[in-house]
Amino acid sequence: MTSAHHSIPEMDAPSEDDVSRLVQAAVSARDHAYAPHSHFYVGAAVLLHDGRIIPGCNVENASYSLTQCAERVAVTSAVAAGYRNFWAVAIASIGGAMPCGACRQVLAEFGMDIFVYTVDVIDGERQMRRLSDLLPDAFSNSDIPSS
């Protein structure tokens, strides 16, 4: 797999149709969120280059540090299904929250050119950023000393 720091040709943004499907999948995934502690329900979905979409939702735990964010659930679900070629991710929440630092780092493992869409489920406002803008100088396998 290519390191997150290696330069690869910049990807074009997904089509508006793909983004709409991706955002709808994230909004729908939010319905499955398990958030009895914070009551902050988040859905996410990753878009693969072949057009497939893999959803995820946040899964809280009474031991707060064990909570899994929706983005990481979507990524790990995709990897568990055999997919690693992410084009974009959408995150749906009240307020259109950005991914946390841990989620940014997990996404960075699969490429810095990923498009990140956030959507506010109240008013539908959507924002798009590149992961490279959200996490400059991400930690990658090139930072791990070879033995």
C-alpha positions as CSV (number, residue, x, y, z in Angstrom):
1,M,0.0,0.0,0.0
2,T,1.2,3.5,-0.8
3,S,2.2,5.7,2.2
4,A,0.0,8.6,3.0
5,H,2.9,10.9,2.3
6,H,3.8,9.7,-1.2
7,S,2.5,12.0,-3.9
8,I,-0.2,10.5,-6.0
9,P,-2.2,12.1,-8.7
10,E,-4.9,14.3,-7.1
11,M,-8.3,12.7,-7.4
12,D,-11.2,14.5,-8.8
13,A,-14.2,15.1,-6.5
14,P,-17.0,12.5,-6.7
15,S,-20.0,13.4,-8.8
16,E,-22.8,15.3,-7.3
17,D,-24.9,12.1,-7.6
18,D,-22.3,10.1,-5.7
19,V,-22.0,12.8,-3.0
20,S,-25.8,12.8,-2.6
21,R,-25.9,9.0,-2.2
22,L,-23.0,9.2,0.2
23,V,-24.6,11.9,2.3
24,Q,-27.9,10.1,2.4
25,A,-26.1,6.9,3.5
26,A,-24.5,8.8,6.4
27,V,-27.8,10.4,7.4
28,S,-29.5,7.0,7.3
29,A,-26.6,5.4,9.3
30,R,-27.1,8.0,12.0
31,D,-30.5,6.3,12.8
32,H,-28.5,3.2,14.0
33,A,-26.2,5.2,16.3
34,Y,-25.9,3.9,19.9
35,A,-25.4,7.1,22.0
36,P,-27.1,6.6,25.4
37,H,-24.5,8.7,27.2
38,S,-23.9,11.8,25.1
39,H,-27.1,11.6,23.0
40,F,-24.9,12.9,20.1
41,Y,-25.9,10.7,17.2
42,V,-23.5,10.5,14.3
43,G,-23.7,8.6,11.0
44,A,-20.9,8.2,8.5
45,A,-20.3,6.5,5.2
46,V,-17.3,5.9,3.1
47,L,-17.4,6.0,-0.7
48,L,-15.2,3.6,-2.6
49,H,-13.8,4.2,-6.1
50,D,-16.2,1.6,-7.5
51,G,-19.2,3.6,-6.2
52,R,-19.9,1.3,-3.3
53,I,-20.8,2.9,0.0
54,I,-20.1,1.4,3.4
55,P,-22.0,3.0,6.4
56,G,-21.1,3.3,10.1
57,C,-22.5,5.0,13.2
58,N,-21.1,5.9,16.6
59,V,-21.1,3.2,19.2
60,E,-20.7,4.6,22.7
61,N,-19.6,2.8,25.8
62,A,-20.0,3.5,29.6
63,S,-16.2,3.5,29.6
64,Y,-16.1,6.6,27.5
65,S,-12.6,6.0,26.0
66,L,-14.0,2.8,24.4
67,T,-16.5,4.7,22.3
68,Q,-16.1,4.3,18.6
69,C,-16.8,7.2,16.3
70,A,-19.0,6.7,13.2
71,E,-16.1,7.4,10.8
72,R,-13.9,4.7,12.4
73,V,-16.9,2.3,12.4
74,A,-17.4,2.9,8.6
75,V,-13.6,2.5,7.9
76,T,-13.2,-0.6,9.9
77,S,-16.4,-2.1,8.4
78,A,-15.1,-1.4,4.9
79,V,-11.7,-2.9,5.7
80,A,-13.4,-6.0,7.3
81,A,-15.3,-6.4,4.0
82,G,-12.1,-6.3,2.0
83,Y,-12.1,-2.6,0.9
84,R,-9.3,-0.1,1.3
85,N,-9.6,2.3,-1.6
86,F,-11.6,5.2,-0.1
87,W,-12.6,8.2,-2.3
88,A,-14.7,10.2,0.2
89,V,-16.3,10.1,3.6
90,A,-19.5,11.8,4.8
91,I,-20.3,12.5,8.4
92,A,-23.9,13.4,9.4
93,S,-24.7,15.1,12.8
94,I,-26.5,18.0,14.4
95,G,-24.3,21.0,13.6
96,G,-22.3,19.2,10.9
97,A,-19.4,18.3,13.2
98,M,-15.9,17.7,11.7
99,P,-14.2,14.4,12.4
100,C,-12.1,14.2,15.5
101,G,-8.3,13.9,15.4
102,A,-8.3,10.2,15.9
103,C,-10.7,9.7,13.0
104,R,-8.6,12.0,10.8
105,Q,-5.5,9.9,11.6
106,V,-7.4,6.6,10.8
107,L,-8.6,8.0,7.5
108,A,-5.0,9.2,6.8
109,E,-3.9,5.6,6.8
110,F,-5.8,5.2,3.6
111,G,-4.7,8.3,1.8
112,M,-4.5,12.1,2.3
113,D,-6.6,12.9,-0.8
114,I,-9.8,11.6,0.7
115,F,-12.7,14.1,0.4
116,V,-14.5,14.8,3.7
117,Y,-18.1,15.9,3.6
118,T,-19.9,17.1,6.7
119,V,-23.7,17.6,6.8
120,D,-25.9,19.2,9.4
121,V,-29.0,17.0,9.7
122,I,-31.1,20.0,10.8
123,D,-30.6,22.4,7.9
124,G,-28.8,20.1,5.4
125,E,-25.8,22.5,5.2
126,R,-22.9,20.6,3.7
127,Q,-19.2,21.4,3.7
128,M,-16.3,19.7,1.9
129,R,-12.7,19.6,2.7
130,R,-9.7,17.4,1.7
131,L,-8.3,15.3,4.5
132,S,-4.8,16.8,3.7
133,D,-6.3,20.2,4.8
134,L,-7.8,18.7,8.0
135,L,-4.6,16.8,9.0
136,P,-1.4,18.3,7.6
137,D,1.7,16.3,8.3
138,A,-0.2,13.2,9.3
139,F,1.8,10.4,11.0
140,S,2.4,7.6,8.4
141,N,4.4,4.4,7.9
142,S,7.3,6.6,6.7
143,D,7.5,7.9,10.2
144,I,8.1,4.4,11.6
145,P,11.8,3.6,11.8
146,S,12.8,0.5,9.7
147,S,14.4,-2.3,11.7
